[in-house]
Amino acid sequence: MRIKYVILFCLLSATLMVSCAQTLPYGEGVNLVVSPHKLNVHSGSEHTLFVKVLDKQGGPIFGMKVEAKSTSPTVATVTPEAVTDVAGNVTFTVNGISPGTTHITISTMGYKATAEVVFLEH
């Protein structure tokens, strides 16, 4: 019987954390910290773009859906979306396709940040 209560408590806690984490108080700001700001890629290469989502006070935001888009997917593609972990972190995979320059736009709740991607030939 004790195990049932522990499982129920864990499920209830997880549900509360997810449902509360995705909504910020009215007027609350979001800070997107992107690293690195510039990636050098080549054909077939795969790189990781790290993003940290913080609230106005600098605390991590858990369970936030974050989207990523390449301004020129013929140069590089990116994982389209991910959800932040408890530390407010999320990662995106950037793949080099062909010569040129593109920007990866990271966005959530109307807030945006960018990273530049430059294709380098071998």
Secondary structure, 3 states (H helix, E strand, C coil): CHHHHHHHHHHHHHHHHHHHHCCCCCCCCEEEEEECCEEEECCCCEEEEEEEEEECCCCECCCCEEEEEECCCCCEEECCEEECCCCCEEEEEEEECCCCEEEEEEEECCEEEEEEEEECCC
